[in-house]
Amino acid sequence: MINYKLELKKILDYPVKLYDLSRPLGGSGVVLYGAGKMGKMAVDLMRSVGIMPKYIVDRNVTGDIDGINIIAPNNIPDQDKKSETFAICIVTAPVQPIIKLLHGLGCIDVRPFYAYSEIAFPHIMPNGWEMSILDKVDLMEVEQVLEALTHDEQSVVDYLRMLWWRLRRVDMTYPGFAVLADQKYFKAPSFPALGMGEVYVDGGAHFGIIIQDFLSVASSGYRQIHAFEPDSTNLKVLYDNLPEDQVRIAVYDEALSDCIETVRFNDGLGYASSRNESGAHEVKATTLDSIHNLEPTIIKLHIEGDELRALNGATGVIRNYRPILMVLADHSRDGLYRIPKFLYELNNYRLYFNLHDYCGNTSIFYAYPNQRLNTNA
């Protein structure tokens, strides 16, 4: 078992070399690196805040994304290498080789997209959160999370990797412990076997992709699905992706929170749609505890920073029905220790943690009631 105290000391002793937050971002525009799924998402997000990429760089893709040209790395103009910010839109591979490639070409200001968005439009996409300074209370809480994970070495290593990124912006690798790409949620190595009569709550259902994953493992034996998606654009796609037999599926156009209220909401942003005081629209926020006859056996929360609020609004159903819990930690500093603290303090639950992408992305806490662990496949 890895000595997490020694590893934590290495992290804290490592010089703080965070990206220069005072640097002007791009002289005449930002350049994206990566024309895949994340590159397309980045274009949509930037359009929503009135910032359009100058062009996109990719080694394997040509053409354009929504009229924005894609060029090869060797075709980057020399002047742009000195004046523009290059935002890397790839989290499915290690970032350091890409940074090295762009630096080798002469590009000066290179950073992952989420580190860029945290500065340029944090109210829209806060995934780039960092916390370079820990006080004594923070450190104690982090150590308690690590202690709660010591039963599973992969969880300890993945949490340490998240700390390396969030505290020091180092995308650390540990030999023998691969990033669990394409193994999130129901595909996670720790996930228990499903039984008959499962009731799945999807907080942040988006297009229904994780619902489809649930259906693929639950087959016809599930009892109910409750899907929460407050973004009207996402909701239309979600309905199209649901199975024809929707008798057992309830869809709510509401946000999840810790109280029932009306909140401002940024919609039309795909994955990044979220509750926000500057949002142009209003949506109803509700709590899982307030949903009539809700008896969840599995709850997933990916709601752009409101995950802890939703947990606090579900204390009753968690206490009464003891569901499996899957909670994303990407979107705020709650992911450092407040979310896992809520989970490991639950009575007779066991905590796991996995990273499913590089640069601290798709970081998910899993909490399983002890009785479900006995059915681990």
C-alpha positions as a Markdown table, in Angstrom:
| # | Residue | x | y | z |
|---|---|---|---|---|
| 1 | Met | 0.0 | 0.0 | 0.0 |
| 2 | Ile | 1.3 | 3.4 | -0.9 |
| 3 | Asn | 2.3 | 5.7 | 2.0 |
| 4 | Tyr | -0.2 | 8.5 | 1.4 |
| 5 | Lys | 1.4 | 10.7 | 4.1 |
| 6 | Leu | 4.7 | 10.7 | 2.3 |
| 7 | Glu | 3.0 | 11.3 | -1.0 |
| 8 | Leu | 1.0 | 14.2 | 0.5 |
| 9 | Lys | 4.2 | 15.7 | 1.8 |
| 10 | Lys | 5.8 | 15.5 | -1.6 |
| 11 | Ile | 2.8 | 17.4 | -3.0 |
| 12 | Leu | 2.9 | 20.1 | -0.4 |
| 13 | Asp | 6.7 | 20.4 | -0.7 |
| 14 | Tyr | 6.5 | 20.8 | -4.5 |
| 15 | Pro | 7.0 | 24.4 | -5.7 |
| 16 | Val | 3.8 | 26.2 | -6.6 |
| 17 | Lys | 4.1 | 26.7 | -10.3 |
| 18 | Leu | 0.5 | 27.5 | -11.2 |
| 19 | Tyr | -0.2 | 29.1 | -14.6 |
| 20 | Asp | 0.4 | 32.8 | -14.5 |
| 21 | Leu | -3.1 | 34.1 | -13.7 |
| 22 | Ser | -2.1 | 37.7 | -14.4 |
| 23 | Arg | -0.9 | 37.0 | -18.0 |
| 24 | Pro | -3.2 | 38.6 | -20.6 |
| 25 | Leu | -5.0 | 35.8 | -22.4 |
| 26 | Gly | -4.4 | 36.0 | -26.1 |
| 27 | Gly | -3.5 | 39.1 | -28.1 |
| 28 | Ser | -6.1 | 38.7 | -30.8 |
| 29 | Gly | -7.8 | 35.5 | -30.0 |
| 30 | Val | -7.4 | 32.1 | -28.2 |
| 31 | Val | -6.3 | 29.0 | -30.1 |
| 32 | Leu | -7.7 | 25.6 | -29.2 |
| 33 | Tyr | -5.6 | 22.4 | -29.5 |
| 34 | Gly | -7.8 | 19.4 | -30.1 |
| 35 | Ala | -10.7 | 19.1 | -32.6 |
| 36 | Gly | -12.5 | 16.2 | -30.9 |
| 37 | Lys | -15.5 | 16.0 | -28.6 |
| 38 | Met | -14.0 | 18.4 | -26.0 |
| 39 | Gly | -12.9 | 20.8 | -28.8 |
| 40 | Lys | -16.5 | 21.0 | -30.0 |
| 41 | Met | -17.7 | 21.6 | -26.5 |
| 42 | Ala | -15.2 | 24.4 | -26.0 |
| 43 | Val | -16.3 | 26.1 | -29.1 |
| 44 | Asp | -19.9 | 26.1 | -27.9 |
| 45 | Leu | -19.0 | 27.4 | -24.5 |
| 46 | Met | -16.8 | 30.2 | -25.9 |
| 47 | Arg | -19.5 | 31.3 | -28.3 |
| 48 | Ser | -21.9 | 31.6 | -25.4 |
| 49 | Val | -19.6 | 34.2 | -23.7 |
| 50 | Gly | -18.7 | 36.0 | -26.9 |
| 51 | Ile | -15.2 | 34.6 | -27.2 |
| 52 | Met | -14.4 | 32.7 | -30.4 |
| 53 | Pro | -11.2 | 30.8 | -31.0 |
| 54 | Lys | -8.9 | 32.2 | -33.7 |
| 55 | Tyr | -8.5 | 28.6 | -35.1 |
| 56 | Ile | -8.1 | 25.0 | -33.9 |
| 57 | Val | -4.9 | 23.0 | -34.0 |
| 58 | Asp | -5.0 | 19.2 | -34.5 |
| 59 | Arg | -2.6 | 16.6 | -35.8 |
| 60 | Asn | -5.2 | 14.3 | -37.2 |
| 61 | Val | -8.3 | 16.3 | -38.1 |
| 62 | Thr | -8.8 | 18.7 | -41.0 |
| 63 | Gly | -11.7 | 21.0 | -42.0 |
| 64 | Asp | -13.5 | 23.1 | -39.5 |
| 65 | Ile | -15.8 | 23.2 | -36.5 |
| 66 | Asp | -18.7 | 25.6 | -37.0 |
| 67 | Gly | -16.7 | 27.6 | -39.5 |
| 68 | Ile | -13.5 | 27.7 | -37.3 |
| 69 | Asn | -10.6 | 26.4 | -39.3 |
| 70 | Ile | -8.5 | 23.4 | -38.2 |
| 71 | Ile | -4.8 | 23.6 | -39.0 |
| 72 | Ala | -1.9 | 21.3 | -38.4 |
| 73 | Pro | 0.7 | 22.1 | -35.6 |
| 74 | Asn | 3.4 | 22.9 | -38.1 |
| 75 | Asn | 1.2 | 25.5 | -39.8 |
| 76 | Ile | 0.8 | 27.7 | -36.6 |
| 77 | Pro | 1.9 | 31.3 | -37.6 |
| 78 | Asp | 5.1 | 32.3 | -35.8 |
| 79 | Gln | 3.6 | 35.5 | -34.5 |
| 80 | Asp | 0.7 | 33.6 | -32.9 |
| 81 | Lys | 3.2 | 31.4 | -31.0 |
| 82 | Lys | 4.4 | 34.4 | -29.2 |
| 83 | Ser | 1.1 | 36.3 | -28.7 |
| 84 | Glu | -1.8 | 33.8 | -28.3 |
| 85 | Thr | -3.0 | 31.5 | -25.5 |
| 86 | Phe | -3.1 | 27.9 | -26.6 |
| 87 | Ala | -5.8 | 26.0 | -24.7 |
| 88 | Ile | -5.6 | 22.2 | -24.8 |
| 89 | Cys | -8.9 | 20.5 | -25.3 |
| 90 | Ile | -7.9 | 17.0 | -24.6 |
| 91 | Val | -8.3 | 15.1 | -21.2 |
| 92 | Thr | -8.2 | 11.5 | -22.5 |
| 93 | Ala | -4.4 | 11.5 | -22.8 |
| 94 | Pro | -1.6 | 12.9 | -20.7 |
| 95 | Val | -1.3 | 16.7 | -21.1 |
| 96 | Gln | 2.5 | 17.0 | -20.6 |
| 97 | Pro | 3.5 | 15.6 | -24.0 |
| 98 | Ile | 1.1 | 18.0 | -25.7 |
| 99 | Ile | 2.5 | 21.0 | -23.7 |
| 100 | Lys | 6.0 | 19.8 | -24.7 |
| 101 | Leu | 5.0 | 19.6 | -28.3 |
| 102 | Leu | 3.6 | 23.1 | -28.4 |
| 103 | His | 6.5 | 24.6 | -26.5 |
| 104 | Gly | 8.9 | 22.8 | -28.9 |
| 105 | Leu | 7.1 | 24.6 | -31.7 |
| 106 | Gly | 7.7 | 27.9 | -30.0 |
| 107 | Cys | 4.3 | 28.5 | -28.4 |
| 108 | Ile | 4.8 | 30.4 | -25.1 |
| 109 | Asp | 1.4 | 30.4 | -23.3 |
| 110 | Val | 0.1 | 26.9 | -23.2 |
| 111 | Arg | -2.4 | 25.6 | -20.7 |
| 112 | Pro | -5.3 | 23.0 | -20.4 |
| 113 | Phe | -8.7 | 24.4 | -21.5 |
| 114 | Tyr | -10.2 | 24.2 | -18.0 |
| 115 | Ala | -7.2 | 26.2 | -16.6 |
| 116 | Tyr | -8.0 | 28.8 | -19.2 |
| 117 | Ser | -11.7 | 28.8 | -18.7 |
| 118 | Glu | -11.3 | 29.2 | -14.9 |
| 119 | Ile | -9.7 | 32.6 | -15.7 |
| 120 | Ala | -11.7 | 33.7 | -18.8 |
| 121 | Phe | -15.2 | 32.7 | -17.7 |
| 122 | Pro | -15.3 | 31.0 | -14.3 |
| 123 | His | -19.0 | 31.6 | -13.9 |
| 124 | Ile | -19.6 | 29.3 | -16.9 |
| 125 | Met | -17.0 | 26.6 | -16.6 |
| 126 | Pro | -15.4 | 26.3 | -13.1 |
| 127 | Asn | -13.7 | 22.9 | -13.8 |
| 128 | Gly | -10.3 | 24.5 | -13.5 |
| 129 | Trp | -10.6 | 25.2 | -9.8 |
| 130 | Glu | -7.4 | 25.0 | -7.8 |
| 131 | Met | -6.5 | 25.3 | -4.2 |
| 132 | Ser | -2.7 | 25.9 | -3.9 |
| 133 | Ile | -2.8 | 26.8 | -0.2 |
| 134 | Leu | -4.1 | 24.4 | 2.5 |
| 135 | Asp | -4.5 | 25.6 | 6.1 |
| 136 | Lys | -4.4 | 23.2 | 9.0 |
| 137 | Val | -8.1 | 22.4 | 8.9 |
| 138 | Asp | -7.9 | 21.8 | 5.1 |
| 139 | Leu | -4.9 | 19.5 | 5.6 |
| 140 | Met | -6.6 | 17.5 | 8.4 |
| 141 | Glu | -9.7 | 17.1 | 6.2 |
| 142 | Val | -7.7 | 15.9 | 3.2 |
| 143 | Glu | -5.9 | 13.4 | 5.4 |
| 144 | Gln | -9.2 | 12.1 | 6.7 |
| 145 | Val | -10.4 | 11.5 | 3.1 |
| 146 | Leu | -7.2 | 9.6 | 2.4 |
| 147 | Glu | -7.6 | 7.5 | 5.5 |
| 148 | Ala | -11.2 | 6.7 | 4.5 |
| 149 | Leu | -9.9 | 5.4 | 1.1 |
| 150 | Thr | -7.0 | 3.2 | 2.4 |
| 151 | His | -9.0 | 0.0 | 1.9 |
| 152 | Asp | -8.6 | 0.5 | -1.9 |
| 153 | Glu | -5.2 | 1.4 | -3.3 |
| 154 | Gln | -6.5 | 2.6 | -6.6 |
| 155 | Ser | -8.7 | 5.0 | -4.8 |
| 156 | Val | -5.8 | 6.4 | -2.8 |
| 157 | Val | -3.7 | 6.8 | -5.9 |
| 158 | Asp | -6.4 | 8.5 | -7.8 |
| 159 | Tyr | -7.2 | 10.9 | -5.0 |
| 160 | Leu | -3.4 | 11.7 | -4.7 |
| 161 | Arg | -3.4 | 12.4 | -8.5 |
| 162 | Met | -6.3 | 14.7 | -8.1 |
| 163 | Leu | -4.4 | 16.5 | -5.3 |
| 164 | Trp | -1.3 | 16.8 | -7.5 |
| 165 | Trp | -3.4 | 18.5 | -10.1 |
| 166 | Arg | -5.6 | 20.7 | -8.0 |
| 167 | Leu | -2.9 | 21.8 | -5.6 |
| 168 | Arg | 0.2 | 21.9 | -7.9 |
| 169 | Arg | -1.1 | 21.6 | -11.5 |
| 170 | Val | 1.0 | 18.5 | -12.0 |
| 171 | Asp | -0.5 | 15.6 | -14.0 |
| 172 | Met | 1.2 | 12.9 | -12.0 |
| 173 | Thr | 1.4 | 9.3 | -13.0 |
| 174 | Tyr | 1.8 | 6.3 | -10.8 |
| 175 | Pro | 3.2 | 3.1 | -12.4 |
| 176 | Gly | 0.8 | 0.3 | -12.2 |
| 177 | Phe | -2.2 | 2.5 | -11.7 |
| 178 | Ala | -3.8 | 3.6 | -15.0 |
| 179 | Val | -6.3 | 6.3 | -15.5 |
| 180 | Leu | -9.7 | 4.5 | -15.6 |
| 181 | Ala | -10.8 | 5.9 | -18.9 |
| 182 | Asp | -14.2 | 4.7 | -20.1 |
| 183 | Gln | -14.8 | 3.0 | -16.8 |
| 184 | Lys | -16.9 | 5.6 | -15.0 |
| 185 | Tyr | -20.1 | 5.1 | -13.0 |
| 186 | Phe | -21.6 | 1.7 | -13.7 |
| 187 | Lys | -18.3 | 0.6 | -15.3 |
| 188 | Ala | -16.2 | 1.5 | -12.3 |
| 189 | Pro | -14.1 | -1.5 | -11.0 |
| 190 | Ser | -15.6 | -1.2 | -7.5 |
| 191 | Phe | -19.2 | -1.0 | -8.6 |
| 192 | Pro | -21.4 | -3.7 | -7.0 |
| 193 | Ala | -23.6 | -6.1 | -9.0 |
| 194 | Leu | -27.1 | -4.8 | -9.7 |
| 195 | Gly | -30.1 | -6.6 | -8.5 |
| 196 | Met | -33.8 | -6.7 | -9.5 |
| 197 | Gly | -35.9 | -3.7 | -8.8 |
| 198 | Glu | -33.3 | -1.0 | -8.9 |
| 199 | Val | -34.5 | 2.6 | -8.7 |
| 200 | Tyr | -32.0 | 4.9 | -10.4 |
| 201 | Val | -31.9 | 8.7 | -9.9 |
| 202 | Asp | -29.9 | 10.6 | -12.5 |
| 203 | Gly | -29.1 | 14.1 | -11.2 |
| 204 | Gly | -27.9 | 16.0 | -14.3 |
| 205 | Ala | -29.2 | 13.6 | -16.9 |
| 206 | His | -28.0 | 15.7 | -19.8 |
| 207 | Phe | -28.6 | 13.7 | -23.0 |
| 208 | Gly | -29.3 | 10.4 | -21.2 |
| 209 | Ile | -26.0 | 8.7 | -21.9 |
| 210 | Ile | -25.6 | 7.4 | -18.3 |
| 211 | Ile | -29.2 | 6.3 | -18.3 |
| 212 | Gln | -28.3 | 4.2 | -21.4 |
| 213 | Asp | -25.4 | 2.8 | -19.5 |
| 214 | Phe | -27.7 | 1.9 | -16.6 |
| 215 | Leu | -30.1 | 0.2 | -18.9 |
| 216 | Ser | -27.3 | -1.8 | -20.4 |
| 217 | Val | -26.3 | -3.3 | -17.1 |
| 218 | Ala | -29.7 | -3.4 | -15.4 |
| 219 | Ser | -31.5 | -4.9 | -18.4 |
| 220 | Ser | -35.3 | -5.2 | -17.9 |
| 221 | Gly | -35.0 | -5.8 | -14.2 |
| 222 | Tyr | -35.1 | -2.2 | -13.0 |
| 223 | Arg | -38.1 | -0.7 | -11.3 |
| 224 | Gln | -37.8 | 3.1 | -12.0 |
| 225 | Ile | -35.6 | 5.8 | -13.4 |
| 226 | His | -35.9 | 9.4 | -12.2 |
| 227 | Ala | -34.1 | 11.8 | -14.5 |
| 228 | Phe | -33.5 | 15.5 | -13.5 |
| 229 | Glu | -32.4 | 17.9 | -16.3 |
| 230 | Pro | -33.4 | 21.6 | -16.0 |
| 231 | Asp | -31.8 | 22.7 | -19.4 |
| 232 | Ser | -34.6 | 22.8 | -22.0 |
| 233 | Thr | -32.3 | 22.1 | -24.9 |
| 234 | Asn | -30.7 | 19.1 | -23.2 |
| 235 | Leu | -34.2 | 17.9 | -22.2 |
| 236 | Lys | -35.3 | 17.6 | -25.9 |
| 237 | Val | -32.3 | 15.4 | -26.7 |
| 238 | Leu | -32.9 | 13.4 | -23.5 |
| 239 | Tyr | -36.4 | 12.6 | -24.5 |
| 240 | Asp | -35.3 | 11.4 | -27.9 |
| 241 | Asn | -32.7 | 9.1 | -26.3 |
| 242 | Leu | -35.0 | 7.5 | -23.8 |
| 243 | Pro | -36.4 | 4.0 | -24.7 |
| 244 | Glu | -39.8 | 3.8 | -26.2 |
| 245 | Asp | -41.2 | 2.2 | -23.1 |
| 246 | Gln | -41.2 | 5.1 | -20.7 |
| 247 | Val | -43.8 | 3.9 | -18.2 |
| 248 | Arg | -41.1 | 3.4 | -15.6 |
| 249 | Ile | -39.2 | 6.6 | -16.4 |
| 250 | Ala | -40.0 | 10.0 | -14.8 |
| 251 | Val | -38.3 | 13.1 | -16.1 |
| 252 | Tyr | -38.2 | 16.4 | -14.1 |
| 253 | Asp | -37.3 | 19.7 | -15.7 |
| 254 | Glu | -35.9 | 20.8 | -12.3 |
| 255 | Ala | -32.5 | 21.4 | -10.7 |
| 256 | Leu | -31.5 | 19.5 | -7.6 |
| 257 | Ser | -30.6 | 21.5 | -4.5 |
| 258 | Asp | -30.9 | 21.6 | -0.7 |
| 259 | Cys | -34.2 | 23.5 | -0.7 |
| 260 | Ile | -37.2 | 24.2 | -2.9 |
| 261 | Glu | -36.9 | 27.5 | -4.6 |
| 262 | Thr | -36.7 | 29.3 | -8.0 |
| 263 | Val | -33.1 | 29.9 | -9.1 |
| 264 | Arg | -31.3 | 31.7 | -12.0 |
| 265 | Phe | -29.9 | 29.3 | -14.6 |
| 266 | Asn | -27.4 | 29.4 | -17.5 |
| 267 | Asp | -29.0 | 27.1 | -20.1 |
| 268 | Gly | -28.2 | 26.2 | -23.7 |
| 269 | Leu | -24.6 | 25.3 | -22.7 |
| 270 | Gly | -24.8 | 21.6 | -23.1 |
| 271 | Tyr | -22.6 | 19.9 | -20.4 |
| 272 | Ala | -21.9 | 23.3 | -18.8 |
| 273 | Ser | -25.5 | 24.5 | -18.2 |
| 274 | Ser | -25.8 | 25.3 | -14.5 |
| 275 | Arg | -27.4 | 27.3 | -11.7 |
| 276 | Asn | -25.9 | 30.8 | -11.8 |
| 277 | Glu | -27.0 | 34.1 | -10.3 |
| 278 | Ser | -26.2 | 35.8 | -13.7 |
| 279 | Gly | -28.3 | 33.2 | -15.6 |
| 280 | Ala | -30.8 | 34.5 | -18.1 |
| 281 | His | -33.5 | 32.1 | -17.2 |
| 282 | Glu | -35.3 | 30.8 | -14.1 |
| 283 | Val | -35.9 | 27.2 | -13.2 |
| 284 | Lys | -37.4 | 25.4 | -10.2 |
| 285 | Ala | -34.9 | 23.8 | -7.8 |
| 286 | Thr | -36.1 | 20.9 | -5.7 |
| 287 | Thr | -34.8 | 18.3 | -3.3 |
| 288 | Leu | -34.8 | 14.6 | -3.6 |
| 289 | Asp | -36.3 | 14.4 | -0.1 |
| 290 | Ser | -39.4 | 16.3 | -1.4 |
| 291 | Ile | -40.1 | 13.8 | -4.3 |
| 292 | His | -43.2 | 11.8 | -3.5 |
| 293 | Asn | -42.6 | 8.0 | -3.2 |
| 294 | Leu | -39.0 | 8.2 | -4.2 |
| 295 | Glu | -37.2 | 5.1 | -3.0 |
| 296 | Pro | -33.7 | 5.2 | -4.7 |
| 297 | Thr | -31.2 | 2.4 | -4.8 |
| 298 | Ile | -28.7 | 4.4 | -6.9 |
| 299 | Ile | -28.1 | 8.1 | -7.0 |
| 300 | Lys | -25.8 | 9.8 | -9.5 |
| 301 | Leu | -25.0 | 13.5 | -9.2 |
| 302 | His | -23.3 | 15.5 | -11.9 |
| 303 | Ile | -24.8 | 19.0 | -11.6 |
| 304 | Glu | -22.0 | 21.5 | -12.3 |
| 305 | Gly | -21.1 | 22.4 | -8.7 |
| 306 | Asp | -24.4 | 21.8 | -6.9 |
| 307 | Glu | -23.5 | 18.3 | -5.9 |
| 308 | Leu | -23.1 | 19.0 | -2.2 |
| 309 | Arg | -26.3 | 21.0 | -2.1 |
| 310 | Ala | -28.2 | 18.0 | -3.7 |
| 311 | Leu | -26.7 | 15.6 | -1.1 |
| 312 | Asn | -27.8 | 17.9 | 1.7 |
| 313 | Gly | -31.3 | 17.9 | 0.1 |
| 314 | Ala | -31.3 | 14.1 | 0.1 |
| 315 | Thr | -30.4 | 13.2 | 3.6 |
| 316 | Gly | -33.8 | 11.6 | 4.3 |
| 317 | Val | -33.8 | 9.3 | 1.3 |
| 318 | Ile | -30.2 | 8.4 | 1.9 |
| 319 | Arg | -30.9 | 7.5 | 5.5 |
| 320 | Asn | -34.1 | 5.6 | 4.7 |
| 321 | Tyr | -33.1 | 3.7 | 1.5 |
| 322 | Arg | -29.3 | 3.6 | 1.7 |
| 323 | Pro | -28.7 | 4.0 | -2.1 |
| 324 | Ile | -25.4 | 3.6 | -3.9 |
| 325 | Leu | -24.0 | 7.2 | -4.4 |
| 326 | Met | -21.9 | 8.4 | -7.3 |
| 327 | Val | -20.9 | 12.1 | -7.0 |
| 328 | Leu | -18.7 | 14.2 | -9.4 |
| 329 | Ala | -16.0 | 16.3 | -7.8 |
| 330 | Asp | -14.9 | 18.4 | -10.8 |
| 331 | His | -16.8 | 21.6 | -10.4 |
| 332 | Ser | -15.9 | 23.2 | -7.1 |
| 333 | Arg | -13.6 | 23.1 | -4.1 |
| 334 | Asp | -16.3 | 21.0 | -2.5 |
| 335 | Gly | -14.7 | 18.1 | -4.4 |
| 336 | Leu | -11.5 | 18.4 | -2.3 |
| 337 | Tyr | -13.0 | 17.2 | 1.0 |
| 338 | Arg | -16.5 | 18.4 | 1.6 |
| 339 | Ile | -18.2 | 16.0 | -0.7 |
| 340 | Pro | -16.2 | 12.9 | 0.4 |
| 341 | Lys | -16.7 | 14.0 | 4.1 |
| 342 | Phe | -20.4 | 13.9 | 3.6 |
| 343 | Leu | -20.1 | 10.4 | 2.1 |
| 344 | Tyr | -17.6 | 8.8 | 4.5 |
| 345 | Glu | -19.6 | 10.0 | 7.5 |
| 346 | Leu | -22.6 | 8.1 | 6.4 |
| 347 | Asn | -23.3 | 5.1 | 8.6 |
| 348 | Asn | -22.0 | 1.8 | 7.3 |
| 349 | Tyr | -20.9 | 3.1 | 3.9 |
| 350 | Arg | -17.6 | 2.5 | 2.2 |
| 351 | Leu | -15.9 | 5.3 | 0.1 |
| 352 | Tyr | -14.1 | 4.9 | -3.2 |
| 353 | Phe | -12.7 | 7.4 | -5.6 |
| 354 | Asn | -11.6 | 7.2 | -9.3 |
| 355 | Leu | -10.2 | 9.5 | -11.9 |
| 356 | His | -11.5 | 8.7 | -15.3 |
| 357 | Asp | -9.6 | 11.4 | -17.3 |
| 358 | Tyr | -6.3 | 13.2 | -17.0 |
| 359 | Cys | -5.7 | 16.6 | -15.4 |
| 360 | Gly | -8.0 | 15.8 | -12.5 |
| 361 | Asn | -11.1 | 15.5 | -14.8 |
| 362 | Thr | -14.1 | 13.2 | -14.4 |
| 363 | Ser | -13.2 | 12.6 | -10.8 |
| 364 | Ile | -16.0 | 10.7 | -9.1 |
| 365 | Phe | -16.6 | 9.6 | -5.5 |
| 366 | Tyr | -18.4 | 6.4 | -5.0 |
| 367 | Ala | -20.1 | 5.4 | -1.7 |
| 368 | Tyr | -21.6 | 2.0 | -1.3 |
| 369 | Pro | -23.7 | 0.8 | 1.7 |
| 370 | Asn | -22.0 | -2.2 | 3.2 |
| 371 | Gln | -24.8 | -4.6 | 2.4 |
| 372 | Arg | -24.3 | -3.9 | -1.4 |
| 373 | Leu | -20.6 | -4.6 | -1.1 |
| 374 | Asn | -21.5 | -8.2 | -0.4 |
| 375 | Thr | -22.9 | -8.5 | -3.9 |
| 376 | Asn | -19.8 | -7.1 | -5.6 |
| 377 | Ala | -19.4 | -8.9 | -8.9 |
